[in-house]
């Protein structure tokens, strides 16, 4: 395939803020994924191709016992 020619047309995702995008990249990496894989998995769930949502990392502080 010639340089610059792709099999699939590029789609542009514009997050609400650069910070949101960075947090999403970090969250995807925390579960061993990347943005492309995670967005595709979410779109498959959204269109009912699957019933399985992509994983997300635990909430901050999850699993910690409350302080007394």
Biotite code that builds the C-alpha atoms (Angstrom):
import biotite.structure as struc

atoms = struc.array([
    struc.Atom([0.000, 0.000, 0.000], chain_id="A", res_id=1, res_name="UNK", atom_name="CA", element="C"),
    struc.Atom([1.536, 3.391, -0.953], chain_id="A", res_id=2, res_name="UNK", atom_name="CA", element="C"),
    struc.Atom([2.689, 5.685, 1.827], chain_id="A", res_id=3, res_name="UNK", atom_name="CA", element="C"),
    struc.Atom([-0.130, 7.919, 3.039], chain_id="A", res_id=4, res_name="UNK", atom_name="CA", element="C"),
    struc.Atom([-2.908, 5.646, 1.742], chain_id="A", res_id=5, res_name="UNK", atom_name="CA", element="C"),
    struc.Atom([-4.958, 3.856, 4.384], chain_id="A", res_id=6, res_name="UNK", atom_name="CA", element="C"),
    struc.Atom([-7.537, 1.083, 4.181], chain_id="A", res_id=7, res_name="UNK", atom_name="CA", element="C"),
    struc.Atom([-9.924, 2.883, 6.529], chain_id="A", res_id=8, res_name="UNK", atom_name="CA", element="C"),
    struc.Atom([-10.993, 6.510, 6.405], chain_id="A", res_id=9, res_name="UNK", atom_name="CA", element="C"),
    struc.Atom([-9.748, 8.512, 9.380], chain_id="A", res_id=10, res_name="UNK", atom_name="CA", element="C"),
    struc.Atom([-12.346, 9.734, 11.863], chain_id="A", res_id=11, res_name="UNK", atom_name="CA", element="C"),
    struc.Atom([-11.703, 12.636, 14.183], chain_id="A", res_id=12, res_name="UNK", atom_name="CA", element="C"),
    struc.Atom([-12.622, 12.474, 17.845], chain_id="A", res_id=13, res_name="UNK", atom_name="CA", element="C"),
    struc.Atom([-12.560, 15.822, 19.623], chain_id="A", res_id=14, res_name="UNK", atom_name="CA", element="C"),
    struc.Atom([-12.738, 15.467, 23.402], chain_id="A", res_id=15, res_name="UNK", atom_name="CA", element="C"),
    struc.Atom([-14.218, 18.281, 25.460], chain_id="A", res_id=16, res_name="UNK", atom_name="CA", element="C"),
    struc.Atom([-10.795, 19.136, 26.863], chain_id="A", res_id=17, res_name="UNK", atom_name="CA", element="C"),
    struc.Atom([-7.158, 18.069, 26.530], chain_id="A", res_id=18, res_name="UNK", atom_name="CA", element="C"),
    struc.Atom([-7.249, 17.022, 30.191], chain_id="A", res_id=19, res_name="UNK", atom_name="CA", element="C"),
    struc.Atom([-10.155, 14.638, 29.540], chain_id="A", res_id=20, res_name="UNK", atom_name="CA", element="C"),
    struc.Atom([-8.246, 13.044, 26.663], chain_id="A", res_id=21, res_name="UNK", atom_name="CA", element="C"),
    struc.Atom([-5.107, 12.595, 28.795], chain_id="A", res_id=22, res_name="UNK", atom_name="CA", element="C"),
    struc.Atom([-7.104, 11.051, 31.653], chain_id="A", res_id=23, res_name="UNK", atom_name="CA", element="C"),
    struc.Atom([-8.802, 8.685, 29.194], chain_id="A", res_id=24, res_name="UNK", atom_name="CA", element="C"),
    struc.Atom([-5.439, 7.619, 27.721], chain_id="A", res_id=25, res_name="UNK", atom_name="CA", element="C"),
    struc.Atom([-4.126, 6.941, 31.231], chain_id="A", res_id=26, res_name="UNK", atom_name="CA", element="C"),
    struc.Atom([-7.264, 4.977, 32.174], chain_id="A", res_id=27, res_name="UNK", atom_name="CA", element="C"),
    struc.Atom([-7.055, 2.849, 29.020], chain_id="A", res_id=28, res_name="UNK", atom_name="CA", element="C"),
    struc.Atom([-3.366, 2.167, 29.657], chain_id="A", res_id=29, res_name="UNK", atom_name="CA", element="C"),
    struc.Atom([-4.138, 1.209, 33.269], chain_id="A", res_id=30, res_name="UNK", atom_name="CA", element="C"),
    struc.Atom([-6.230, -1.716, 31.999], chain_id="A", res_id=31, res_name="UNK", atom_name="CA", element="C"),
    struc.Atom([-3.730, -2.717, 29.301], chain_id="A", res_id=32, res_name="UNK", atom_name="CA", element="C"),
    struc.Atom([-5.544, -1.027, 26.429], chain_id="A", res_id=33, res_name="UNK", atom_name="CA", element="C"),
    struc.Atom([-5.237, 2.041, 24.210], chain_id="A", res_id=34, res_name="UNK", atom_name="CA", element="C"),
    struc.Atom([-7.638, 4.744, 23.054], chain_id="A", res_id=35, res_name="UNK", atom_name="CA", element="C"),
    struc.Atom([-8.363, 3.165, 19.658], chain_id="A", res_id=36, res_name="UNK", atom_name="CA", element="C"),
    struc.Atom([-9.177, -0.256, 21.108], chain_id="A", res_id=37, res_name="UNK", atom_name="CA", element="C"),
    struc.Atom([-11.247, 1.221, 23.902], chain_id="A", res_id=38, res_name="UNK", atom_name="CA", element="C"),
    struc.Atom([-13.276, 3.532, 21.664], chain_id="A", res_id=39, res_name="UNK", atom_name="CA", element="C"),
    struc.Atom([-13.949, 0.678, 19.230], chain_id="A", res_id=40, res_name="UNK", atom_name="CA", element="C"),
    struc.Atom([-15.071, -1.578, 22.099], chain_id="A", res_id=41, res_name="UNK", atom_name="CA", element="C"),
    struc.Atom([-17.403, 1.142, 23.369], chain_id="A", res_id=42, res_name="UNK", atom_name="CA", element="C"),
    struc.Atom([-18.871, 1.656, 19.885], chain_id="A", res_id=43, res_name="UNK", atom_name="CA", element="C"),
    struc.Atom([-19.496, -2.099, 19.600], chain_id="A", res_id=44, res_name="UNK", atom_name="CA", element="C"),
    struc.Atom([-21.385, -1.961, 22.918], chain_id="A", res_id=45, res_name="UNK", atom_name="CA", element="C"),
    struc.Atom([-23.287, 1.192, 21.894], chain_id="A", res_id=46, res_name="UNK", atom_name="CA", element="C"),
    struc.Atom([-24.473, -0.387, 18.640], chain_id="A", res_id=47, res_name="UNK", atom_name="CA", element="C"),
    struc.Atom([-25.467, -3.607, 20.451], chain_id="A", res_id=48, res_name="UNK", atom_name="CA", element="C"),
    struc.Atom([-22.856, -5.684, 18.644], chain_id="A", res_id=49, res_name="UNK", atom_name="CA", element="C"),
    struc.Atom([-21.857, -6.855, 22.138], chain_id="A", res_id=50, res_name="UNK", atom_name="CA", element="C"),
    struc.Atom([-23.200, -6.593, 25.672], chain_id="A", res_id=51, res_name="UNK", atom_name="CA", element="C"),
    struc.Atom([-19.730, -6.209, 27.162], chain_id="A", res_id=52, res_name="UNK", atom_name="CA", element="C"),
    struc.Atom([-18.456, -2.750, 28.027], chain_id="A", res_id=53, res_name="UNK", atom_name="CA", element="C"),
    struc.Atom([-14.691, -2.200, 27.875], chain_id="A", res_id=54, res_name="UNK", atom_name="CA", element="C"),
    struc.Atom([-12.994, -2.407, 31.281], chain_id="A", res_id=55, res_name="UNK", atom_name="CA", element="C"),
    struc.Atom([-12.089, 0.624, 33.320], chain_id="A", res_id=56, res_name="UNK", atom_name="CA", element="C"),
    struc.Atom([-9.656, 0.978, 36.201], chain_id="A", res_id=57, res_name="UNK", atom_name="CA", element="C"),
    struc.Atom([-10.904, 0.925, 39.791], chain_id="A", res_id=58, res_name="UNK", atom_name="CA", element="C"),
    struc.Atom([-12.010, 4.230, 41.268], chain_id="A", res_id=59, res_name="UNK", atom_name="CA", element="C"),
    struc.Atom([-9.322, 6.078, 43.224], chain_id="A", res_id=60, res_name="UNK", atom_name="CA", element="C"),
    struc.Atom([-9.272, 4.700, 46.739], chain_id="A", res_id=61, res_name="UNK", atom_name="CA", element="C"),
    struc.Atom([-11.292, 1.605, 45.801], chain_id="A", res_id=62, res_name="UNK", atom_name="CA", element="C"),
    struc.Atom([-10.440, -1.335, 47.976], chain_id="A", res_id=63, res_name="UNK", atom_name="CA", element="C"),
    struc.Atom([-9.020, 0.797, 50.756], chain_id="A", res_id=64, res_name="UNK", atom_name="CA", element="C"),
    struc.Atom([-10.590, 0.476, 54.168], chain_id="A", res_id=65, res_name="UNK", atom_name="CA", element="C"),
    struc.Atom([-12.222, 3.626, 55.543], chain_id="A", res_id=66, res_name="UNK", atom_name="CA", element="C"),
    struc.Atom([-10.267, 5.479, 58.195], chain_id="A", res_id=67, res_name="UNK", atom_name="CA", element="C"),
    struc.Atom([-11.762, 5.469, 61.668], chain_id="A", res_id=68, res_name="UNK", atom_name="CA", element="C"),
])
